[in-house]
Amino acid sequence: MSELIDLNPVDLGILVALVGMAIALSAWQKIGLEFKFAIAAVRSIIQLLILGYILDVIFALNNIWAVGGILAIILTVSAIVTRNGISQKIPLLLPLLWISMFISTSVVLFYVNFLIIQPEPWYAPQYFIPLGGMVLSSAMNAAAIAGERLVKTVNASQWEIETHLSLGATPQQAIAGYRQAAIGAALIPSINQMAIAGIFIIPGFMSGILLSGVDQNQVPLQAASSAASYQILLFLMMAVANLLTTVLLTQGLCRQFFNAEAQLK
């Protein structure tokens, strides 16, 4: 496989011009996203540059506490961002999100790490951080969709829910359909990704491995096979983590909607 082509500051500067085109298009069409687009672009550049330096230090340390610390920071930030996108009025939503994503990510990450990859040491940053970070990112998106969908649906269906309660249904039974719909909506992106992967698109993780050159001593077919294997691994990890996250989150949210007398708050 050909040698990796590095992107220098000039290349990145040209890339920023592409962002400027998007901002200009937003202004021309009066979409109103110019400021948000610019802030998001600047933040992503700064954050990724900082992350690159942090990962260099963590890889050099090769320490379990450093690896766990960076993942804990990613988890906490993900939980806060997701909470802000769902609601800031629901009690205990932030710890509920944190625990849901922590459990789901831990389950799939340790399962894959100990039974499939089996790196030495078991917390090797090369595997633990990228896989954990991508699974957390996917779980965050699923949690945001499921939580926002469930909260909005319950708020818009209070009369229906109270009718079910008056007829003898338990709180869980009264909102079971809304909960199932929220989980289903959150899993649509994961299911769609797996359904079309390898047919019309090359998934992002696989594209990254191919662009990076994998192992320069491998022939292209071997490199592509290796990339495909890890992409399959990642797809399945994210799907399971997304399902587990949304199940735990919606279960916890359902408890927050009712008081001790099984009445809507």
DRENDO-1510 file (C-alpha; in Angstrom, 1 decimal, always signed):
<recs>
REC; n; res; u; v; w
REC; 1; MET; +0.0; +0.0; +0.0 .
REC; 2; SER; +1.2; +3.5; -0.8 .
REC; 3; GLU; +2.8; +5.7; +1.8 .
REC; 4; LEU; +0.6; +7.8; +4.0 .
REC; 5; ILE; +0.2; +11.4; +2.7 .
REC; 6; ASP; +0.5; +13.8; +5.6 .
REC; 7; LEU; -1.6; +17.0; +5.7 .
REC; 8; ASN; +0.4; +20.1; +6.4 .
REC; 9; PRO; -0.8; +23.4; +7.8 .
REC; 10; VAL; -1.3; +24.8; +4.2 .
REC; 11; ASP; -3.6; +21.8; +3.4 .
REC; 12; LEU; -5.6; +22.5; +6.6 .
REC; 13; GLY; -5.8; +26.2; +5.7 .
REC; 14; ILE; -7.3; +25.3; +2.3 .
REC; 15; LEU; -9.7; +23.0; +4.2 .
REC; 16; VAL; -10.8; +26.0; +6.3 .
REC; 17; ALA; -11.7; +27.8; +3.1 .
REC; 18; LEU; -14.2; +25.0; +2.5 .
REC; 19; VAL; -15.9; +25.8; +5.8 .
REC; 20; GLY; -16.0; +29.4; +4.6 .
REC; 21; MET; -18.0; +28.3; +1.6 .
REC; 22; ALA; -20.5; +26.5; +3.8 .
REC; 23; ILE; -20.9; +29.7; +5.9 .
REC; 24; ALA; -21.3; +31.8; +2.8 .
REC; 25; LEU; -24.0; +29.4; +1.5 .
REC; 26; SER; -25.8; +29.5; +4.8 .
REC; 27; ALA; -25.8; +33.3; +4.7 .
REC; 28; TRP; -26.9; +33.4; +1.1 .
REC; 29; GLN; -29.8; +31.1; +1.8 .
REC; 30; LYS; -30.6; +32.9; +5.0 .
REC; 31; ILE; -30.5; +29.7; +7.0 .
REC; 32; GLY; -29.0; +31.4; +10.0 .
REC; 33; LEU; -26.3; +28.8; +10.8 .
REC; 34; GLU; -23.3; +30.9; +10.1 .
REC; 35; PHE; -22.3; +31.6; +13.7 .
REC; 36; LYS; -23.0; +28.1; +14.9 .
REC; 37; PHE; -21.1; +26.6; +11.9 .
REC; 38; ALA; -18.1; +28.8; +12.5 .
REC; 39; ILE; -18.0; +28.1; +16.3 .
REC; 40; ALA; -18.4; +24.4; +15.7 .
REC; 41; ALA; -15.6; +24.4; +13.2 .
REC; 42; VAL; -13.2; +26.3; +15.4 .
REC; 43; ARG; -14.0; +24.2; +18.4 .
REC; 44; SER; -13.5; +21.0; +16.6 .
REC; 45; ILE; -10.1; +22.1; +15.3 .
REC; 46; ILE; -8.9; +23.2; +18.7 .
REC; 47; GLN; -10.3; +20.2; +20.5 .
REC; 48; LEU; -8.8; +17.7; +18.1 .
REC; 49; LEU; -5.4; +19.4; +18.2 .
REC; 50; ILE; -5.5; +19.3; +22.0 .
REC; 51; LEU; -6.7; +15.7; +22.0 .
REC; 52; GLY; -3.8; +14.7; +19.7 .
REC; 53; TYR; -1.3; +16.0; +22.2 .
REC; 54; ILE; -3.1; +14.4; +25.1 .
REC; 55; LEU; -3.1; +11.0; +23.3 .
REC; 56; ASP; +0.6; +11.3; +22.7 .
REC; 57; VAL; +1.2; +11.6; +26.4 .
REC; 58; ILE; -1.2; +8.8; +27.3 .
REC; 59; PHE; +0.3; +6.4; +24.7 .
REC; 60; ALA; +3.8; +7.2; +26.1 .
REC; 61; LEU; +2.7; +6.6; +29.7 .
REC; 62; ASN; +0.8; +3.4; +28.8 .
REC; 63; ASN; -0.8; +3.6; +32.2 .
REC; 64; ILE; -4.2; +2.2; +33.2 .
REC; 65; TRP; -5.1; +5.3; +35.2 .
REC; 66; ALA; -4.3; +7.6; +32.3 .
REC; 67; VAL; -6.4; +5.4; +29.9 .
REC; 68; GLY; -9.3; +5.3; +32.4 .
REC; 69; GLY; -9.1; +9.0; +33.0 .
REC; 70; ILE; -9.4; +10.1; +29.4 .
REC; 71; LEU; -12.3; +7.7; +28.9 .
REC; 72; ALA; -14.0; +9.0; +32.0 .
REC; 73; ILE; -13.6; +12.6; +30.7 .
REC; 74; ILE; -15.1; +11.6; +27.4 .
REC; 75; LEU; -18.0; +9.9; +29.2 .
REC; 76; THR; -18.7; +12.9; +31.4 .
REC; 77; VAL; -18.6; +15.4; +28.6 .
REC; 78; SER; -20.9; +13.1; +26.5 .
REC; 79; ALA; -23.4; +12.8; +29.3 .
REC; 80; ILE; -23.5; +16.6; +29.8 .
REC; 81; VAL; -23.9; +17.3; +26.1 .
REC; 82; THR; -26.7; +14.7; +25.9 .
REC; 83; ARG; -28.5; +16.0; +29.0 .
REC; 84; ASN; -28.5; +19.5; +27.5 .
REC; 85; GLY; -30.1; +18.2; +24.3 .
REC; 86; ILE; -32.8; +16.3; +26.1 .
REC; 87; SER; -33.8; +18.4; +29.1 .
REC; 88; GLN; -32.3; +20.2; +32.0 .
REC; 89; LYS; -35.5; +20.0; +34.1 .
REC; 90; ILE; -35.6; +16.3; +34.7 .
REC; 91; PRO; -34.1; +15.4; +38.1 .
REC; 92; LEU; -31.1; +13.0; +38.1 .
REC; 93; LEU; -31.0; +13.0; +34.2 .
REC; 94; LEU; -27.3; +13.6; +34.1 .
REC; 95; PRO; -26.3; +10.7; +36.5 .
REC; 96; LEU; -28.8; +8.5; +34.7 .
REC; 97; LEU; -27.1; +9.2; +31.3 .
REC; 98; TRP; -23.7; +8.8; +32.8 .
REC; 99; ILE; -24.5; +5.4; +34.4 .
REC; 100; SER; -26.4; +4.1; +31.3 .
REC; 101; MET; -23.5; +4.9; +28.9 .
REC; 102; PHE; -20.9; +3.7; +31.4 .
REC; 103; ILE; -22.5; +0.3; +31.8 .
REC; 104; SER; -23.2; -0.2; +28.1 .
REC; 105; THR; -19.7; +0.9; +27.0 .
REC; 106; SER; -18.0; -1.1; +29.7 .
REC; 107; VAL; -19.9; -4.3; +28.9 .
REC; 108; VAL; -19.1; -4.3; +25.2 .
REC; 109; LEU; -15.6; -2.9; +25.6 .
REC; 110; PHE; -14.5; -5.5; +28.2 .
REC; 111; TYR; -16.2; -8.3; +26.3 .
REC; 112; VAL; -14.3; -7.5; +23.1 .
REC; 113; ASN; -11.1; -6.7; +24.9 .
REC; 114; PHE; -10.8; -9.9; +26.9 .
REC; 115; LEU; -12.5; -12.4; +24.5 .
REC; 116; ILE; -11.6; -11.1; +21.0 .
REC; 117; ILE; -8.7; -8.7; +20.8 .
REC; 118; GLN; -6.8; -9.8; +23.9 .
REC; 119; PRO; -4.1; -7.1; +23.8 .
REC; 120; GLU; -1.0; -7.0; +26.1 .
REC; 121; PRO; -1.5; -5.2; +28.4 .
REC; 122; TRP; -5.3; -5.6; +28.5 .
REC; 123; TYR; -5.7; -1.8; +28.8 .
REC; 124; ALA; -3.5; -1.0; +25.8 .
REC; 125; PRO; -4.3; +2.6; +24.8 .
REC; 126; GLN; -4.0; +1.7; +21.1 .
REC; 127; TYR; -7.2; -0.4; +21.4 .
REC; 128; PHE; -9.0; +0.7; +24.5 .
REC; 129; ILE; -9.2; +4.4; +23.8 .
REC; 130; PRO; -10.3; +4.4; +20.1 .
REC; 131; LEU; -12.8; +1.6; +20.6 .
REC; 132; GLY; -14.1; +3.1; +23.8 .
REC; 133; GLY; -14.3; +6.6; +22.4 .
REC; 134; MET; -16.2; +5.5; +19.3 .
REC; 135; VAL; -18.7; +3.3; +21.2 .
REC; 136; LEU; -19.3; +6.2; +23.7 .
REC; 137; SER; -19.9; +8.6; +20.8 .
REC; 138; SER; -22.4; +6.2; +19.2 .
REC; 139; ALA; -24.1; +5.6; +22.6 .
REC; 140; MET; -24.3; +9.3; +23.2 .
REC; 141; ASN; -26.2; +9.9; +19.9 .
REC; 142; ALA; -28.6; +7.0; +20.6 .
REC; 143; ALA; -29.2; +8.3; +24.1 .
REC; 144; ALA; -29.9; +11.8; +22.8 .
REC; 145; ILE; -32.4; +10.5; +20.2 .
REC; 146; ALA; -34.2; +8.1; +22.6 .
REC; 147; GLY; -34.3; +10.5; +25.5 .
REC; 148; GLU; -35.5; +13.5; +23.5 .
REC; 149; ARG; -38.1; +11.4; +21.7 .
REC; 150; LEU; -39.5; +9.9; +24.9 .
REC; 151; VAL; -39.6; +13.2; +26.8 .
REC; 152; LYS; -41.4; +15.0; +24.0 .
REC; 153; THR; -43.9; +12.2; +23.4 .
REC; 154; VAL; -44.8; +11.8; +27.0 .
REC; 155; ASN; -45.3; +15.6; +27.4 .
REC; 156; ALA; -47.6; +15.6; +24.3 .
REC; 157; SER; -49.6; +12.5; +25.4 .
REC; 158; GLN; -50.4; +13.2; +29.0 .
REC; 159; TRP; -54.2; +12.8; +28.6 .
REC; 160; GLU; -53.7; +9.4; +27.0 .
REC; 161; ILE; -51.3; +8.2; +29.7 .
REC; 162; GLU; -53.6; +9.4; +32.4 .
REC; 163; THR; -56.5; +7.5; +30.7 .
REC; 164; HIS; -54.5; +4.3; +30.8 .
REC; 165; LEU; -53.6; +4.9; +34.5 .
REC; 166; SER; -57.3; +5.5; +35.4 .
REC; 167; LEU; -58.2; +2.2; +33.7 .
REC; 168; GLY; -55.8; +0.3; +36.0 .
REC; 169; ALA; -52.5; +0.3; +34.0 .
REC; 170; THR; -49.2; +0.6; +35.8 .
REC; 171; PRO; -46.9; +3.5; +34.9 .
REC; 172; GLN; -44.7; +1.1; +32.9 .
REC; 173; GLN; -47.7; -0.2; +31.0 .
REC; 174; ALA; -49.0; +3.3; +30.3 .
REC; 175; ILE; -45.9; +4.4; +28.5 .
REC; 176; ALA; -44.6; +1.1; +27.2 .
REC; 177; GLY; -45.5; +2.0; +23.6 .
REC; 178; TYR; -43.8; +5.4; +23.8 .
REC; 179; ARG; -40.7; +3.8; +25.3 .
REC; 180; GLN; -40.5; +1.2; +22.5 .
REC; 181; ALA; -40.9; +3.8; +19.8 .
REC; 182; ALA; -38.1; +5.9; +21.4 .
REC; 183; ILE; -35.7; +3.0; +21.5 .
REC; 184; GLY; -36.6; +2.0; +17.9 .
REC; 185; ALA; -35.9; +5.6; +16.7 .
REC; 186; ALA; -32.6; +5.7; +18.4 .
REC; 187; LEU; -31.4; +2.4; +16.8 .
REC; 188; ILE; -32.4; +3.4; +13.2 .
REC; 189; PRO; -29.0; +5.0; +12.4 .
REC; 190; SER; -27.1; +1.9; +13.6 .
REC; 191; ILE; -29.4; -0.5; +11.8 .
REC; 192; ASN; -29.2; +1.5; +8.6 .
REC; 193; GLN; -25.4; +1.7; +8.8 .
REC; 194; MET; -25.1; -2.0; +9.0 .
REC; 195; ALA; -27.6; -2.6; +6.3 .
REC; 196; ILE; -25.8; -0.6; +3.6 .
REC; 197; ALA; -22.2; -0.9; +4.8 .
REC; 198; GLY; -20.0; -2.3; +2.1 .
REC; 199; ILE; -22.7; -2.0; -0.6 .
REC; 200; PHE; -22.7; +1.7; -1.5 .
REC; 201; ILE; -20.5; +3.3; +1.1 .
REC; 202; ILE; -17.2; +2.6; +2.9 .
REC; 203; PRO; -17.8; +3.2; +6.6 .
REC; 204; GLY; -15.8; +6.0; +8.4 .
REC; 205; PHE; -13.7; +3.7; +10.5 .
REC; 206; MET; -12.7; +1.5; +7.6 .
REC; 207; SER; -12.0; +4.6; +5.5 .
REC; 208; GLY; -9.7; +5.9; +8.2 .
REC; 209; ILE; -7.7; +2.7; +8.4 .
REC; 210; LEU; -7.3; +2.6; +4.6 .
REC; 211; LEU; -6.2; +6.2; +4.5 .
REC; 212; SER; -3.7; +5.7; +7.3 .
REC; 213; GLY; -2.1; +2.9; +5.3 .
REC; 214; VAL; -2.6; +0.2; +8.0 .
REC; 215; ASP; +0.6; -1.8; +7.7 .
REC; 216; GLN; +2.8; -0.7; +4.9 .
REC; 217; ASN; +4.2; -4.2; +4.5 .
REC; 218; GLN; +0.7; -5.6; +3.8 .
REC; 219; VAL; -0.7; -5.8; +0.3 .
REC; 220; PRO; -3.9; -3.8; -0.3 .
REC; 221; LEU; -6.1; -6.8; -0.1 .
REC; 222; GLN; -4.8; -7.7; +3.3 .
REC; 223; ALA; -5.1; -4.2; +4.5 .
REC; 224; ALA; -8.7; -4.0; +3.3 .
REC; 225; SER; -9.5; -7.3; +5.0 .
REC; 226; SER; -8.0; -6.0; +8.3 .
REC; 227; ALA; -10.0; -2.8; +8.0 .
REC; 228; ALA; -13.2; -4.7; +7.3 .
REC; 229; SER; -12.7; -7.0; +10.3 .
REC; 230; TYR; -12.4; -4.0; +12.7 .
REC; 231; GLN; -15.3; -2.2; +11.0 .
REC; 232; ILE; -17.5; -5.3; +11.6 .
REC; 233; LEU; -16.3; -5.4; +15.2 .
REC; 234; LEU; -17.1; -1.7; +15.7 .
REC; 235; PHE; -20.5; -1.9; +14.1 .
REC; 236; LEU; -21.6; -4.8; +16.4 .
REC; 237; MET; -20.1; -3.1; +19.5 .
REC; 238; MET; -21.9; +0.1; +18.8 .
REC; 239; ALA; -25.2; -1.6; +18.0 .
REC; 240; VAL; -25.2; -3.6; +21.3 .
REC; 241; ALA; -24.0; -0.5; +23.3 .
REC; 242; ASN; -26.7; +1.7; +21.7 .
REC; 243; LEU; -29.4; -0.8; +22.6 .
REC; 244; LEU; -28.3; -1.3; +26.1 .
REC; 245; THR; -27.9; +2.4; +26.7 .
REC; 246; THR; -31.3; +3.3; +25.4 .
REC; 247; VAL; -33.0; +0.4; +27.4 .
REC; 248; LEU; -31.3; +1.6; +30.6 .
REC; 249; LEU; -31.9; +5.3; +29.9 .
REC; 250; THR; -35.6; +5.0; +29.0 .
REC; 251; GLN; -36.2; +2.7; +31.9 .
REC; 252; GLY; -34.8; +5.3; +34.3 .
REC; 253; LEU; -36.6; +8.1; +32.6 .
REC; 254; CYS; -39.9; +6.3; +32.9 .
REC; 255; ARG; -39.4; +6.3; +36.7 .
REC; 256; GLN; -38.8; +10.0; +36.6 .
REC; 257; PHE; -42.1; +10.8; +35.0 .
REC; 258; PHE; -44.2; +9.5; +37.9 .
REC; 259; ASN; -44.4; +10.2; +41.6 .
REC; 260; ALA; -44.7; +7.7; +44.4 .
REC; 261; GLU; -48.5; +7.5; +43.9 .
REC; 262; ALA; -48.0; +6.4; +40.2 .
REC; 263; GLN; -49.2; +9.8; +38.9 .
REC; 264; LEU; -47.7; +11.9; +36.2 .
REC; 265; LYS; -45.5; +14.7; +37.6 .
</recs>
